[in-house]
């Protein structure tokens, strides 16, 4: 059996190889680690240089701490700042501790201000100071200013490098400015020119595509984008990501309390936030919280233990319901066989409704205007599914145990629990969101408790009334 599993790992089927198109090849990883083992810096550079920074970050996350330190020391001055940006936060601090001050300085100087902020905001004071010290005065001031804004706000997400133009310029003025500006005054990549009034209030965006294909005499205000969103500096980053996704933005200017332009957010940063929020919701729905595969056992245990404890309490509550019908279960052993089915089906149905509701809340699709329509739909879905599986379980009760009455009881209990599951799976996250509790974090325990208790009570209660 072990040999078969190893063969599958070494020679995965074609479908698996297609799924791993963007995963580092095991042979490449082995070759890189061998180069480290024999201390061959030239070979290591030859293997690492073609890799994207994100792939190098994945490599560092997948190998052991000992191998990681040896690789970084050998790679040395070729270590790029983009690698630090791509690293998982769980090992970023460890990697920074291995880098020499000279290598760290060169790596950080190449990063945009928003990437530097993302790099240092979760570090300790000592490492923050070490990174800030290697920055030029203007860059250090920009990063310190960004760190003064609330965590998870647009101010933390924005970059200070912005290409702007006065509203009275024409296309020729803008092109001449871009061509004559020193390279260090322009970002490496940008998509828009932000038009501003004399008070530095942004009034519109001009795409580089429109700029390059328009005659020089055309005013910039005549070729502004139709869609233009301004982001307040204190806006929550989740709302920023929603705006980018909702309005298909590429970049958006960030303004201070007086509406003056102070920075820019680009789509890559907004989508990174959206991806993090989706991942966070999935992890919280499973009760495992934030974390990564690189975390220590003790840290992972601490995150998971509270929700396992909550689950233990809810399981005891469900067991107390079962205990009320101990006599019925003793007299009719079939009840003990069938009651987990009712609870399990209700739990699965509740989880389905819960997942849809939490996702809709996160994307702002579930609002006060349509909440009752969504609840009604989920209840009706639960009713229809309940009726379908009620027929199936009714037949099981009759054929398996030879008792039509038992079949009727489990069929009725199935309908009741599936309807309640659809209702609870939608209402509970909505109520939690209204009272300020993250529905992704707390809904699962409540929904499971409701479906277990209702399922056991409906099935055993009806059995006690009908069969005894």
C-alpha positions as CSV (number, residue, x, y, z in Angstrom):
1,X,0.0,0.0,0.0
2,X,2.8,2.4,0.9
3,X,4.6,1.5,-2.3
4,X,1.5,2.4,-4.3
5,X,1.1,5.7,-2.6
6,X,4.7,6.6,-3.2
7,X,4.3,5.7,-6.9
8,X,1.4,8.0,-7.2
9,X,3.4,10.8,-5.6
10,X,6.4,10.2,-7.9
11,X,4.3,9.6,-11.0
12,X,1.0,11.5,-10.6
13,X,-1.8,11.0,-13.2
14,X,-2.0,13.5,-16.1
15,X,-4.9,15.4,-14.5
16,X,-2.9,16.0,-11.3
17,X,0.1,17.2,-13.4
18,X,-2.2,19.7,-15.2
19,X,-3.5,20.9,-11.8
20,X,0.1,21.5,-10.7
21,X,1.1,23.6,-13.7
22,X,2.2,26.5,-11.5
23,X,3.7,24.4,-8.7
24,X,7.4,24.1,-8.4
25,X,8.7,20.9,-9.8
26,X,10.1,18.5,-7.2
27,X,13.2,17.9,-9.3
28,X,13.9,21.6,-9.4
29,X,13.5,21.8,-5.6
30,X,15.9,18.9,-5.2
31,X,18.4,20.5,-7.5
32,X,18.3,23.7,-5.6
33,X,18.7,22.0,-2.3
34,X,21.6,20.0,-3.7
35,X,23.3,23.2,-4.8
36,X,22.9,24.5,-1.3
37,X,24.3,21.2,0.1
38,X,27.5,21.4,-2.0
39,X,27.8,25.2,-1.4
40,X,27.7,25.9,-5.2
41,X,26.6,29.6,-5.4
42,X,26.9,29.8,-9.2
43,X,24.6,26.7,-9.7
44,X,22.1,28.1,-7.1
45,X,21.9,31.4,-9.0
46,X,21.5,29.6,-12.3
47,X,18.6,27.6,-10.9
48,X,17.0,30.5,-8.9
49,X,17.3,33.4,-11.3
50,X,14.6,32.2,-13.8
51,X,12.1,31.8,-11.0
52,X,9.4,34.4,-10.2
53,X,9.6,36.0,-6.8
54,X,6.3,34.3,-5.8
55,X,7.8,30.9,-6.7
56,X,10.9,31.5,-4.6
57,X,8.7,32.5,-1.7
58,X,6.8,29.2,-2.2
59,X,10.1,27.4,-2.1
60,X,11.2,29.0,1.1
61,X,7.8,28.2,2.7
62,X,8.0,24.5,1.7
63,X,11.5,23.7,3.0
64,X,12.7,23.3,6.6
65,X,13.9,26.2,8.7
66,X,17.5,24.8,8.5
67,X,17.4,24.5,4.7
68,X,15.8,27.9,4.4
69,X,18.6,29.7,6.4
70,X,21.4,27.9,4.4
71,X,19.7,28.8,1.1
72,X,19.3,32.5,2.0
73,X,22.9,32.9,3.2
74,X,24.2,31.3,-0.1
75,X,21.9,33.3,-2.3
76,X,23.0,36.4,-0.4
77,X,23.0,39.6,-2.5
78,X,20.8,38.3,-5.2
79,X,17.9,38.1,-2.7
80,X,15.1,40.4,-4.1
81,X,12.7,42.6,-2.2
82,X,9.8,41.2,-4.1
83,X,10.5,37.8,-2.5
84,X,9.9,39.4,0.9
85,X,6.6,40.8,-0.2
86,X,5.4,37.4,-1.4
87,X,6.5,35.5,1.7
88,X,3.9,34.2,4.1
89,X,3.8,36.3,7.3
90,X,4.5,33.3,9.4
91,X,8.1,32.9,8.2
92,X,8.8,36.5,7.0
93,X,10.3,37.6,10.3
94,X,12.5,34.5,10.4
95,X,13.8,35.3,6.9
96,X,14.5,38.9,7.8
97,X,16.6,37.6,10.7
98,X,18.8,35.6,8.4
99,X,19.4,38.4,5.9
100,X,22.5,40.5,6.4
101,X,21.9,44.3,6.9
102,X,23.5,45.0,3.5
103,X,21.3,42.5,1.6
104,X,18.2,43.7,3.5
105,X,19.0,47.3,2.6
106,X,19.3,46.6,-1.1
107,X,16.1,44.4,-1.1
108,X,13.9,46.9,0.6
109,X,15.1,50.0,-1.4
110,X,13.6,48.4,-4.6
111,X,10.1,48.1,-3.1
112,X,7.2,50.5,-3.5
113,X,6.1,52.3,-0.3
114,X,2.9,50.1,0.0
115,X,5.0,46.9,-0.2
116,X,7.4,48.2,2.5
117,X,4.4,49.0,4.8
118,X,3.1,45.5,4.3
119,X,6.5,44.1,5.1
120,X,7.1,46.0,8.4
121,X,3.6,46.4,9.9
122,X,3.6,43.0,11.5
123,X,7.2,43.0,12.6
124,X,8.6,43.8,16.1
125,X,9.9,47.2,16.8
126,X,13.6,46.2,16.5
127,X,13.1,44.8,13.0
128,X,10.9,47.7,12.0
129,X,13.6,50.1,12.9
130,X,16.2,48.0,11.1
131,X,14.3,48.3,7.8
132,X,13.3,51.9,8.2
133,X,16.9,52.9,8.8
134,X,18.0,51.6,5.4
135,X,15.4,53.7,3.5
136,X,16.0,57.2,2.1
137,X,14.6,60.0,4.2
138,X,11.6,60.6,1.9
139,X,10.7,56.9,1.7
140,X,11.1,56.5,5.4
141,X,8.7,59.4,6.0
142,X,6.2,58.0,3.6
143,X,6.3,54.6,5.4
144,X,6.0,56.1,8.8
145,X,3.1,58.2,7.7
146,X,1.3,55.1,6.3
147,X,2.0,53.2,9.6
148,X,0.2,56.0,11.5
149,X,-3.1,55.1,9.8
150,X,-5.4,52.5,11.3
151,X,-4.5,48.9,10.6
152,X,-6.6,47.3,7.7
153,X,-7.3,50.8,6.3
154,X,-6.7,52.3,2.9
155,X,-3.9,54.3,4.3
156,X,-2.0,51.1,5.0
157,X,-2.8,49.8,1.6
158,X,-1.9,52.8,-0.6
159,X,1.4,53.6,-2.3
160,X,2.7,57.2,-2.2
161,X,4.1,57.1,-5.7
162,X,1.4,58.8,-7.9
163,X,1.5,60.2,-11.4
164,X,-0.6,63.4,-11.4
165,X,-1.3,66.2,-13.8
166,X,-3.1,69.6,-13.5
167,X,-6.6,69.7,-14.9
168,X,-5.7,72.4,-17.5
169,X,-3.0,70.2,-19.2
170,X,-3.5,68.7,-22.6
171,X,-2.2,65.4,-23.9
172,X,1.1,66.9,-25.2
173,X,1.8,68.5,-21.8
174,X,1.3,65.1,-20.1
175,X,3.5,63.2,-22.6
176,X,6.3,65.8,-22.3
177,X,6.2,65.6,-18.5
178,X,6.4,61.8,-18.5
179,X,9.4,61.8,-20.9
180,X,11.3,64.5,-19.1
181,X,10.7,63.4,-15.5
182,X,13.6,61.7,-13.7
183,X,13.2,57.9,-13.6
184,X,13.0,58.0,-9.8
185,X,10.1,60.4,-9.9
186,X,7.8,57.8,-11.6
187,X,6.6,54.4,-10.4
188,X,7.9,51.4,-12.2
189,X,4.4,50.5,-13.2
190,X,1.3,52.7,-13.4
191,X,-2.0,52.6,-15.3
192,X,-3.5,56.1,-14.9
193,X,-2.6,59.7,-14.7
194,X,-4.7,61.4,-11.9
195,X,-6.0,64.8,-12.8
196,X,-6.1,67.3,-9.9
197,X,-7.4,70.8,-9.3
198,X,-5.3,73.6,-7.8
199,X,-6.1,72.3,-4.3
200,X,-4.9,68.8,-5.2
201,X,-8.4,67.4,-5.2
202,X,-8.5,64.4,-7.7
203,X,-11.2,65.0,-10.4
204,X,-10.6,62.1,-12.7
205,X,-8.3,59.4,-14.2
206,X,-6.8,59.2,-17.7
207,X,-5.6,55.8,-18.9
208,X,-2.3,55.5,-20.6
209,X,-4.0,53.9,-23.6
210,X,-6.2,56.9,-24.2
211,X,-3.3,59.2,-23.6
212,X,-1.1,57.6,-26.2
213,X,-3.7,57.4,-28.9
214,X,-5.0,61.0,-28.6
215,X,-3.7,64.0,-30.4
216,X,-1.4,66.3,-28.4
217,X,-3.9,69.2,-28.5
218,X,-6.7,67.2,-26.8
219,X,-7.4,68.3,-23.2
220,X,-6.9,65.6,-20.5
221,X,-10.4,66.4,-19.1
222,X,-11.9,65.4,-22.4
223,X,-10.5,61.8,-22.2
224,X,-11.1,61.1,-18.5
225,X,-12.5,57.7,-17.5
226,X,-16.2,57.4,-17.1
227,X,-15.9,55.4,-13.9
228,X,-14.0,57.3,-11.1
229,X,-13.9,56.3,-7.5
230,X,-12.1,58.2,-4.7
231,X,-11.0,56.2,-1.6
232,X,-11.0,57.9,1.8
233,X,-7.7,57.2,3.7
234,X,-9.5,55.7,6.7
235,X,-11.8,53.4,4.7
236,X,-11.6,49.7,5.7
237,X,-9.5,47.7,3.3
238,X,-12.4,45.2,2.8
239,X,-14.6,48.0,1.5
240,X,-11.7,49.1,-0.8
241,X,-11.4,45.6,-2.2
242,X,-15.2,45.5,-2.7
243,X,-15.1,48.8,-4.6
244,X,-12.4,47.5,-7.0
245,X,-14.3,44.3,-7.6
246,X,-17.7,46.0,-7.9
247,X,-16.6,48.8,-10.3
248,X,-13.8,47.0,-12.1
249,X,-11.2,49.5,-11.1
250,X,-7.5,49.3,-12.0
251,X,-6.4,52.0,-9.6
252,X,-8.0,54.6,-7.4
253,X,-6.7,57.7,-5.7
254,X,-6.7,58.0,-1.9
255,X,-7.6,61.3,-0.3
256,X,-7.2,62.7,3.2
257,X,-9.9,64.2,5.4
258,X,-9.9,67.4,3.3
259,X,-10.2,65.5,0.0
260,X,-6.5,66.1,-1.1
261,X,-4.7,63.4,-3.0
262,X,-2.2,61.6,-0.8
263,X,-1.7,58.2,-2.5
264,X,-2.9,55.5,-4.8
265,X,-4.2,52.0,-4.5
266,X,-3.7,49.6,-7.4
267,X,-5.7,46.5,-8.3
268,X,-3.0,44.0,-7.2
269,X,-3.2,45.2,-3.6
270,X,-7.0,45.3,-3.7
271,X,-7.2,41.8,-5.0
272,X,-4.7,40.6,-2.4
273,X,-7.1,41.9,0.3
274,X,-10.0,40.2,-1.4
275,X,-8.1,36.9,-1.6
276,X,-7.1,37.2,2.1
277,X,-10.7,37.9,3.1
278,X,-12.0,34.9,1.2
279,X,-9.4,32.7,2.7
280,X,-10.1,34.0,6.2
281,X,-13.9,33.3,5.8
282,X,-13.2,29.7,4.7
283,X,-10.8,29.1,7.6
284,X,-13.2,30.7,10.1
285,X,-16.2,28.7,8.8
286,X,-14.1,25.6,9.6
287,X,-13.2,27.0,13.0
288,X,-9.4,27.0,12.4
289,X,-8.8,30.7,12.3
290,X,-5.9,32.3,10.5
291,X,-2.7,30.4,10.0
292,X,-0.5,28.6,7.5
293,X,1.3,25.3,6.9
294,X,4.5,26.8,8.3
295,X,3.0,27.5,11.8
296,X,4.3,25.6,14.8
297,X,2.2,22.8,16.3
298,X,1.6,24.7,19.5
299,X,0.4,27.8,17.7
300,X,-2.0,25.8,15.5
301,X,-3.3,23.9,18.5
302,X,-4.0,27.2,20.4
303,X,-6.1,28.5,17.5
304,X,-8.1,25.4,17.0
305,X,-8.7,24.5,20.6
306,X,-11.3,27.2,21.5
307,X,-13.7,26.1,18.7
308,X,-13.3,22.5,19.6
309,X,-14.2,23.4,23.1
310,X,-17.3,25.2,21.8
311,X,-18.2,22.2,19.8
312,X,-17.8,20.0,22.9
313,X,-20.3,22.2,24.8
314,X,-22.8,22.1,21.9
315,X,-22.4,18.3,21.7
316,X,-23.2,18.0,25.4
317,X,-26.3,20.1,24.9
318,X,-27.4,17.7,22.1
319,X,-26.7,14.7,24.3
320,X,-28.9,16.2,27.0
321,X,-31.8,16.2,24.6
322,X,-31.1,12.5,23.8
323,X,-31.0,11.7,27.5
324,X,-34.6,12.9,27.9
325,X,-35.7,10.0,25.6
326,X,-33.6,7.3,27.1
327,X,-36.6,5.1,27.8
328,X,-37.8,5.3,24.2
329,X,-34.3,4.5,22.9
330,X,-34.1,1.5,25.2
331,X,-37.4,0.1,24.1
332,X,-36.9,0.8,20.4
333,X,-33.2,0.2,19.5
334,X,-33.9,1.3,15.9
335,X,-34.1,4.9,17.1
336,X,-30.4,4.8,18.1
337,X,-29.5,3.6,14.6
338,X,-31.5,6.2,12.7
339,X,-31.3,9.4,14.8
340,X,-27.7,10.3,13.7
341,X,-29.0,10.3,10.1
342,X,-31.6,13.0,10.9
343,X,-29.1,15.2,12.7
344,X,-26.4,14.7,10.0
345,X,-28.7,15.6,7.2
346,X,-29.9,18.8,9.0
347,X,-26.3,19.7,9.8
348,X,-25.2,19.4,6.1
349,X,-28.2,21.4,4.9
350,X,-27.6,24.1,7.5
351,X,-23.9,24.3,6.4
352,X,-25.0,24.7,2.8
353,X,-27.3,27.6,3.7
354,X,-24.8,29.1,6.0
355,X,-22.0,29.1,3.4
356,X,-24.3,30.9,0.9
357,X,-25.4,33.5,3.5
358,X,-21.8,34.2,4.7
359,X,-20.6,34.6,1.2
360,X,-23.5,36.9,0.3
361,X,-22.9,39.0,3.4
362,X,-19.2,39.4,2.5
363,X,-20.0,40.5,-1.1
364,X,-22.8,42.8,0.1
365,X,-25.3,40.8,-2.0
366,X,-27.4,39.9,1.1
367,X,-28.9,43.2,2.5
368,X,-32.0,44.4,4.4
369,X,-33.8,44.8,1.1
370,X,-33.7,41.1,0.1
371,X,-33.0,39.2,3.4
372,X,-36.6,37.9,3.8
373,X,-36.6,36.7,0.2
374,X,-33.4,34.8,0.7
375,X,-34.6,33.3,4.0
376,X,-37.9,32.2,2.3
377,X,-35.9,30.7,-0.6
378,X,-33.6,28.7,1.7
379,X,-36.6,27.5,3.8
380,X,-38.4,26.3,0.6
381,X,-35.2,24.6,-0.6
382,X,-35.0,22.9,2.8
383,X,-38.7,21.9,2.6
384,X,-38.3,20.4,-0.9
385,X,-35.1,18.5,0.0
386,X,-36.7,17.4,3.2
387,X,-39.7,15.9,1.4
388,X,-37.5,14.1,-1.1
389,X,-35.3,12.6,1.6
390,X,-38.3,12.0,3.8
391,X,-39.6,9.6,1.2
392,X,-36.3,7.8,1.0
393,X,-35.9,7.5,4.7
394,X,-39.5,6.5,5.1
395,X,-38.9,3.6,2.8
396,X,-35.7,2.7,4.7
397,X,-37.6,2.6,7.9
398,X,-40.3,0.4,6.5
399,X,-38.0,-2.0,4.5
400,X,-35.1,-2.2,7.0
401,X,-37.1,-2.3,10.3
402,X,-40.5,-3.5,9.0
403,X,-42.3,-0.7,10.7
404,X,-44.4,1.8,8.7
405,X,-44.9,3.9,11.8
406,X,-41.2,4.3,12.2
407,X,-40.9,5.2,8.5
408,X,-43.5,8.0,9.0
409,X,-41.7,9.3,12.1
410,X,-38.3,9.6,10.5
411,X,-39.8,11.1,7.4
412,X,-41.6,13.8,9.4
413,X,-38.5,14.5,11.5
414,X,-36.4,14.8,8.3
415,X,-38.8,17.5,6.9
416,X,-38.8,19.5,10.1
417,X,-35.0,19.5,10.5
418,X,-34.3,20.3,6.9
419,X,-36.6,23.3,7.0
420,X,-35.1,24.5,10.3
421,X,-31.6,24.0,8.9
422,X,-32.4,26.3,5.9
423,X,-33.9,28.9,8.2
424,X,-31.1,28.8,10.8
425,X,-28.3,28.7,8.2
426,X,-29.5,32.0,6.8
427,X,-30.9,33.9,9.9
428,X,-28.1,33.2,12.3
429,X,-25.3,34.8,10.2
430,X,-27.5,37.8,9.4
431,X,-28.3,38.3,13.1
432,X,-24.6,38.0,14.1
433,X,-23.6,40.5,11.4
434,X,-26.2,42.9,12.7
435,X,-24.9,42.8,16.2
436,X,-21.3,43.2,15.1
437,X,-20.0,39.6,15.4
438,X,-18.2,38.1,12.4
439,X,-20.7,35.6,10.9
440,X,-17.9,33.5,9.4
441,X,-16.4,33.0,12.8
442,X,-19.4,32.2,15.0
443,X,-22.2,31.0,12.8
444,X,-21.1,27.4,12.4
445,X,-21.3,26.4,16.1
446,X,-24.8,28.0,16.4
447,X,-26.2,26.4,13.3
448,X,-24.8,22.9,14.2
449,X,-26.3,23.2,17.7
450,X,-29.7,24.2,16.3
451,X,-29.8,21.4,13.8
452,X,-28.6,18.7,16.2
453,X,-31.0,19.7,19.0
454,X,-34.0,20.1,16.6
455,X,-33.2,16.9,14.8
456,X,-32.9,14.8,17.9
457,X,-35.9,16.4,19.6
458,X,-38.1,16.1,16.5
459,X,-37.2,12.5,15.8
460,X,-37.2,11.1,19.4
461,X,-40.2,13.2,20.4
462,X,-42.3,12.0,17.5
463,X,-41.2,8.5,18.1
464,X,-42.1,8.7,21.8
465,X,-45.6,10.0,20.9
466,X,-46.3,7.6,18.0
467,X,-44.5,4.4,18.7
468,X,-44.8,4.0,22.5
